[in-house]
């Protein structure tokens, strides 16, 4: 009888693929075996030609929920195949590892049925899972994904669990985290003093929530802090203890019905919150909102999520007095939880019990702990689904490490990313792997996390970098670490200009190396000339980039401090327009106002920047919307929310409020007249709307003119300013209406989280052109 060997690549380990293959082959009376390899899964089959053909058709058509096939190599097999079909032990061999990383997944409906069935042996067991759901990446120590290579290796399965694990017809056949209350991890509660408390930890947690207390929950990828979102005093106390005065909190509700009175749930929003990744999803807030204003102060959107682990489901079940049956899971539930990362603002997510005991003692009133160790921290992923396509904001649980298929094979490049929103990227063949969110490198803890993540990603993928890439700014911690790594490994170092990386990231997503007109709009990036930039037009191709234009610059009185205090930028505008008296009139109550005026008079510590992000800040400062920011992009977010609520019939773009002029440095877009028009605007809402409408018109004309002059018809939009969905959608729509093809990020955020991917692709493109990287500090001849 004929025999075949199928070598399958893709997301085929840790997702129930081998058990699925076993069942499929057995149903077709095929003999053979299936096993994990370092490249994916190998399937040897023997049987009738008809059965072999049907197997190959059904293999793709009937995949398990978490599986994804990238490719299948098929060859005639001449080796020995015994009777029956079996799952063989995983093999590695000597060839290089080529596996994607299996990601954590939302608890499935079948496990939920068992979780709340009093007759089931896993009734109310908070670590229930199967081949279709549960932790993966957060447990993995190394690939291939087998129990011995995870933190579940410490838990020996009891006879009942082992029977399931060994039964090819069972849903837990080779489910690596398989466990029960008799043999698996356990849950308990502790006081802030470290005292282990008697009683049911879930009951203790619910009692604490009802008292208005703050609890810490150890989840899949780290700890959450939670409180009753309807309790204004509890929310305020959480803000005080966490040192998070204004940044919006995410909210967890039981189901879409429970979100209905809170947000305008879009179709894609509903799909995302119920997906296997189960991210935090931004949606428009319904007005009036029943929630305290302190949950998301001043904003027109709210980050919402549904329970994604059995522990979360059990909290809601306990709060509802343990209802019977399954109907309660779809009914509206009164409990709404603030659910935020357990850390002090800006520091890494806490993952270990001892770390939580130490760092959360002054924050949480109760700690709910377990002993299933977290090997890789993962913050919640965040996605904006207000408009299509959804915009990634943060890569985390369920979505990272993110694999991006590149246009071509190439050498292994390790990129250390940006100063803010840091991520890592490491390539292997034609794939790029982007790490989960690490954070801003302005504190030692995040810098240590970056160092650890460099080692973890290399070890997990078993790849040694042949090139190192980093930001052009030499003083960033990531740049200094890149220099050290390049010296230690004896490989070339390639700094990449910040906005070049932004545009290259978009090109990488769309598998392009052909010339594009790049529009980079963000907060700040160091230009090749040493100047601070944040609004540039670039021609980008495989050979590098050329600057085509920029925004007219504005002064930053006090340097970086101006980025946190929009009133300083407003003061710089007043001074530039010859109205310095307004500094005292509007901001004289600030002790620093006189010093800012003096800096502007003398031109001291007032670096110039072409940043669109700072122009948003300036507008917010002039309109009195935000004088000081308590978190990054607070002012632009408030401005965007205010603009959306304005009466659109009263607001049109005013073409007299901007100027485009050709200079030796390219096309300059001057928005100073637009900002000047806001100074005497009595209605901040109308001012915000006019700023947004005129900005879109100005950018459209600026980009169209450059595209004509450069004979380019592909435009790539990159940079954190495109997290403003109104700006992204309106600009994209107008450019496309004018005949341009517009590329936007969809797999990664448009902010600095994508810089590592852009650094990688800039280097890989450059190496493909005569082995050189251009526009960067280091070149190869």
Secondary structure, DSSP 8 states (H G I E B T S, - for coil): --EEEEEEEEE-SSSSHHHHHHHHHHHTT-EEEEEE-SSSEEEEEES-HHHHHHHHHHHHHT--TT-EEEEEEEEE--S---SSEEE------SS---------B---HHHHHHHT-TTSTTTT-TT--BTTBB-SGGGBSSSS--GGGBGGGGS---HHHHHHHH-TTSTTTT-TT---TTTS--EEEE-TT--B--S-HHHHHHHHHHTT--EEEE-SSSEEEEEETT-HHHHHHHHHHHT-SSS--EEEESSHHHHTTTEE--HHHHHHHTSSS--EEEEEE-SS-SS-GGGSTT-SEEEEEE--SHHHHHHHHHHTT---SSGGGGS--S--EEEEESSSTTS----SHHHHHHHSTTT-SEEEEESS--SS---B-EEE-SSSS-EEEE--BTT-SEEEE-SS----EEE---SSSB--EEEETTEEEE----B-SSSHHHHHHHHHHHHHHHHHHT---SEEEEES-TTSHHHHHHHHHHHHHT-EEEEE-HHHHHHHHHHHHTT--S-EEEEEEEEEEE-TTS-EEEEEEEEEETTEEEEEEEE--EEEETTHHHHH-HHHHHHHHHHHTT-THHHHHHHTTSTTHHHHHHHHHHT-SEEEE--HHHHHHHHHHHTTS-SS-SSTTHHHHHHHHHHHTS-GGG----GGG-EEEEETTEEEEE-HHHHHTTTT-S-HHHHHHHHHHHHHHHHHHHHHHHHHHHT--EEEEESGGGGSHHHHHHHHHHHHHTT-EEEE-SSS-SSGGGHHHHHHHHHHHHHTTTT---SSS----
